[in-house]
Amino acid sequence: MSKSKVRKDRAKSSVAVLPNEEDGAAEGPRTPASAPGRGWRRRAPPRLRLFLNALREEKQKNHCSKGHGVSKVKERDQKVCIRFKCAVMNTLLDVLRCRPGWVEVKDEGEWDFYWCDVSWLRENFDHTYMDEHVRISHFRNHYELTRKNYMVKNLKRFRKQLEREMGKLEAAKCDFFPKTFELPSDYHLFVEEFRKTPGITWIMKPVARSQGKGIFLFRKLKDIMDWRKDVGRSDDQKDDIPVENYVAQRYIENPYLIGGRKFDLRVYVLVMSGCKWMIQRFRQYLTSKHGPEAVEALFQDMDNIFIKSLQSVQKVIISDKHCFELYGYDILIDQNLKPWLLEVNASPSLAASSQEDYQLKTCLLEDTLHIVDMEGRLTGKEKRVGGFDLMWNDGPVSREEGIDISGTGYFVANTNLGCNNDRKKQLKQLFRSFHNRKKVTGN
């Protein structure tokens, strides 16, 4: 992760657990860059959700025709005035409109905070000047992690790098995604692997679609003959009729079942299942069936997925302090309590399916905005903000101060997924400290 310690000027890349909802996938040119340096994860959300947030800091100057946030908000502490713009109409807009001192901007008005969609990002980011304090909700090339084929390529490359630099044991920590091939480009490699293990099920997914569109299962090669035919066509013919890229992924045939039903986890990483459970209840259920040690190992493996996947795009995600991201990780747990990363979504739905879901997402978004910190209330040293725990800051973060992480096993990670958390009390204490500091300094 980034070597800079994030304090005052920082941008955030975010990741939670949800049912299958409207997600967005984006595509674009692959651009080299640098990446996240700090991560937050939701500590005790009221349902089966996990949140991780990666922050980073790097100054960037964009000179162009249109600007936002040009006049800085100088009196944020006493007279907060954050101009926001929002491209979606759901729970998020309700949260933004209720935030004290935040004012909605319509149409072409100047803004300080923009929760944009990925299409705006592609068309406008490089032509928009943004002042120091301005924040938007996506990184320019977030698709390095959210397009299925790019995610797999980056993870494979990172695993090879770890094996080369640190050995096979460290590389094995990246063994959390099913065997995957991109078609049609990897068709022959896929066929070779397919014939090694006949009779197993594979799943085909279009690389840039979402909401389960275009996905199908197969066990016979004849079911994907379109890609085989494409490999044999001439270059001229390929130009005439482009073939959509897919990934062929080995299907997890032994998923963990609850009540005889299959489920997967949607993990918001600020960086659920068909059956909505309190995360505490889910952990208690697993502990009663498998024991505390096995369940602790499962949750540690899930933490590893978020950290390693973000590290895999460290050198390619464009680092920009104006940006933060709310990713939606899809995790499947098998019968051996091994978590598998299925995909990462760039625009997980924030629409609520029920009143309880609305309350959950309201708390999630409020805490996200606390961490984005447009008001400038945080010191940068906080290990906990509302329902979030800081789990990465240029390295793993310990739960207690003064613990030597390079020592003899006394390190305890600052992750508490499934634990009880009095979110309101914690936030009250946090912002009381902010007001006390303000009184002392007179600002």
N, C-alpha and C positions, 0 to 999 in steps of 0.2 A: 504494500500500500504506500501512499504518498509519505515522504519523509518529513514534510512540514507539519508542525504541531498547530492544529487549528484553534485559533482563539477568537479574535474579533471578526475579521472578514472571513466568512466561510460559506460554502455552498454544500448542499446535502443531497445524497442519493439514497432513496429510500427503498424496505421490502416488508404481507399478511395472509390468514387462512379464511377462505370464503367458498360459498357454493359457486357453481358455474354461472357466471354472469357475463355481461357485455364487456369484452376486453378488446383492446386495440393492438394490432401488430403493424409495425412500420418498417419500411425498407429505405435504403439510401446508399450512397457511396461509402465505402469503408475508408476511414481516415485515421492515421496514426495520432496518438496523443498520450496523456498521462491520466492517472485515475485516483479512486477514492482513498482516503487516509483514515477514516474514522467511522465507526458503525454503531448505531443504536438498535436495540431490539425491544419490542413491546414486552413489558414485564408481566403484567397479569391482566390481559384484556378479558372482558366478561364472557367471551365465547372462544371457540376454537380458532384463535388467530395468533400469529406470531409476527412481530415487527422488528425489522433491522434497518438501521439508517447509516449510510456511509457519507462522511463529509470530506471535503477537500478544499484546498486553498491555492489559487494561482491567479495572478493579475493578468488581465487581458484588456487590450484597447481595440475597440471597434470604431472606425471612423466611417460614417455613412450618412445617408440623407435624413433619416428619421431617428429621433431620440426619445427615451423614456427615463423618468426619474432625474432629469437634468437639474432641477432645483431640489437640493437635498432637504430632507425633513430634519431641521435643526433642533426642534424642541420635542423630540420623541418621548422623553421621560415625563414631562409635565403635560404636554398637549399633543397627544398622538394623533397623527393624520396620515394614514396609510391608504393610498389610492390603489384599489385593486380592480382587476378585470378577470372574468371567469368565462370559459368557453363551454361549460356544461351546466345543465339545469337539473340539479339533484341535491342530495344532502350537503354536498360541498358548498353550494351557493348559499344555503341556509346558514351554515357555520360562518362563512365569510361575512354575510350581512349582519350577523349578531355580534361580531367581534368589536369590542369597544374601540372607537377611534378610526375604524376602517370605513372608507367611503367607496362605493361602487362607481366605476368609470364606464361610460357607454361609448360605443363606436370608436372614434379615432382619438379620444382623449388620452392624455399622458397618464401613465400608471407606474406604480412602484413594485407591484406584485401581480403576476399574471399566471393563472392556472390555465395554460394553453393546451390545445390539442396538437398532435404530432404533425398534422398537415400544416398548421401555422408555422411550426418550428422549421420544417423543410423549406418553406417559401420565404420566410421573413428574417430568421435569426441572423444571417450573415449581413443583412442590410439594415440592422437596427442598432443604434447606439444605446447603450445602457450605462447609467451612472453606477457608482460604487455599490450603493445599497440595494439596487434592484435585484429581484429574484423571479425566476420562471420555473415551471414545474417539470422540465425535461432537460436532459443532456442532449447535445446535438446529435451524437451517434449512439444513443441508447440501444439501437437495434443490434449492436455487437453482442448484447446479452439477450435481447428479446426476439430476434429472428431465430427460428429453430436451427437453421443450418449454421449461422454464425456462432451461436452459443456452443454448439457441438465442436466446431472447428477450434474455437478458443480454448475450450476445456481439454481437447485432445492435445493441442499445442502446449498448454500449461502442464499437463501431466508428463509429457516428454521432457519438458524443461526441468521439472522437479526430479525426474528419474536421473537425468544427466547431471544435475547439480547436487542433489541431496540423497539419491539412491532410491531403490525400489520401494522401500517401506514408506517413505514420504509420498512417493507418487501414488501409492495404493490408496491414500486418503482422498484421491479424486475419483475413486471407483464408485460413484454415486449416480451415474446416469446409464441407462440401458445402451447396449451396443446399437450404434446408429450409423446410417449411410445416407448421403445425399444423392438423389436421383434426378436426372439421368447420369450425372457426371461420374458417380461411383457405382454404376450399375454392375460392372464386371466384378468388382470387389464384393459387392453385396451378394451376387450369385454364388461366388465362391464360399462365402460364409453361410449362405442359405443351405447349400448342399452338404455342409458339414453336420448340420443339425436338422435333418428333415422332420417334418411333422409338427414343428413348433409354430406358434402364431406370431405374426408380425403386424405392426400397425403403420399405416401410411398417413402422413400429415403434410398438407401444403405449408411451405415455410413461412408465408406471409399472411395467412388467414387466421381468424380467431373464432371463438364461440363454437368450436367443434366442427366448423364447416369444412367439407371436403375430406374428412377423416374416414377411413375404412380399415377393416381387418382382413387379413388374407393368410392362406397356408400354402397356396400353389402359385408358381411363377406365372402361370397363364393369366392370373388375375391382374398382372401389371405389364402385360405385353405392349402397351402403348409406349412405355419407356424403352423397352428392348428394341422396338421398331425405330424409335427416334435415334438410338445409337448408330443404326446402320444407314441413316439418311445422309445425303450429301450436305455440304455447308450451305449451298444455295437453297435447298429444300428447308433446312432448319430456319433460315431467315424468313421464309414465307410463312411458316406456321410455328411460332414459338411454343415450346413445351413448358408448362408450369413446373417449377422446382418443388420437389417433395423431399421429405426425409422418411426413410424406412427404419423403423425402430423396433427392436425386439420387445414383444408384449410381455408385461409382467403377469404371469399366469397363476401366481400364488399370492394374490393381494390379501392383506389383513381384512377380516370381515368383522363387523359388529352387528349382531342380530341377523347374521346371514347376508348382510348387505355390504357391497363394495363402496368405498369412499376414497376421496383424496383430500389433501389439505391445501387450502389457498393461503399462502403466507405473504403478507404485505411486508416487504423489506424496504422500511423508511430510512431497509437493506439491507366450502368447508366440508364442507362435506355435504352430502345430501341430508345429513342429520345434524342439526345445530346443537352443540353441547358447550357447556362451560369448559374452558381449557383445564380448569382444576378437576372437573369431573372426568374428563378424558384421561388425564394423567392418573387419577385415582383408580379408574377402571383398569388401565394397563398394569398398574402396580399390583392390584389385587390378583391379577391373573398371572403375571410374569415376575413379580418381585421388584424391589426398588433398584437393584443394581442394573438389571436389564433395561429398565425404563430410563434410568439416568444415562446409560450408554446411548439409547435411542435419541434422547434430546441433545446430547453432545454431538452425535453424528449429524443431526439437523443443523446445529450451529456451524459445524464444519462445512456443510453444503453452502451456506450463505457466504462464509468467509472465503472459501476456495473459489467459488464462482465469481465473486467480485475481484479476487486477485487475478483470475484468468483473463480479465479484460482490463487490467490495470494499465497496460502499455498501449491500449488502443482507444479507450474511452477518452474523449476530449475533456480535459479538466478546465472548468470554468466556474468561478466563484459565484456567478449569477444564477447557477442552475442547481436544482435538486430534483429528485425522482422518487416516485412511489411505484415500485415494482410489485407485480403479483406473481409469486413463486407457486407453482403447482407441485406438490410433494405426494408421492404414493408410498405407503408403508406396506411391506410384504409380511408374510406369516412368520418370518424369522426376525421381525422387528428391525428390518433394514430400510431406511428411507431412500427413495429414488427421486431424483429431480427429473420431472417430465418436461417442463418448459417454464419460461419466465415471460410474463405479459407486461407490456409497456403502459397500458392504460386500463388497469383493472376497474371494474364498475364500482362507482360509489353511490349508486342508487340503492335505496332501502327496500327490502321485500316485506318488512313488517315493522311494527313500532319498536320492538326490541332491537331489530337490526339497525333501525334509524338511530337509536340511542348509542349503539356500539360504534357506528361509523362517525357519529357526531364527536364522541370522545376521541376516536382515532385521529380525526382531522384537526380537532382543537389541539391535541398534543403535537401533531405534526407542525402546526403553525407556531406553537411555543418553541419548538426546536429550530425552525427556520429563523425565528427571533427577529422579525422586522422591527420590533420595538427596542431592540438592543438591551434586553434585561438580563441576559445570561453572562456569566464570567468566562465561559469556555472550559471551566474545570468541573462542571457538574457531571456526576456519574449516573444521576437519575433525574428524569424530567417527567412528571406525571406517571403515565403507564409505561415509560420507556427506560431501559437500562442501557448504559454505554458499554458496548462489548468489544470495541476495537478503537485504538488510538495509536497508530503507528506500531501496533502490536496488541496482543490480548490484554484486556483490562481486568485487574484483580478486583475481587469483591471488597477487600479491605486494603487500606493504605499500608505501605511499607513492606509488602510481601515480595520476596525475591522470586521473580518468575523463572529465573534460570537456575534455581536451587534444586532442592531434593523432593519435589512433589508437594510442597505446601501451598502452591498457587491454587486459588479458588477463583474461577472465572466469574465475572460480574453478570451472570445470566440467571434469571429466576422464573423461567417460563412455568406457569401453572401454580405459582405461589400466590398467596393472598396479598392484596395491595390496596391500601387506602389512598386512591389516586387524588381525591379532592384535598385530603389533609396534606399530602406531600406538596401539591402545587401551592396551597396556602402558605406553607412554611417557606417554600422556595421564593415566592414573590414578596413575602414579608421581609426576607433578607434583602431583596432588591430595594424595597422602599427604605429600609434602614440604611443601606449604603448611600442612597440618594440624599437622605437627611444629613449624613455625616459629611459628604462631599459638597452639599449645597447646590447640586445640579438637578 
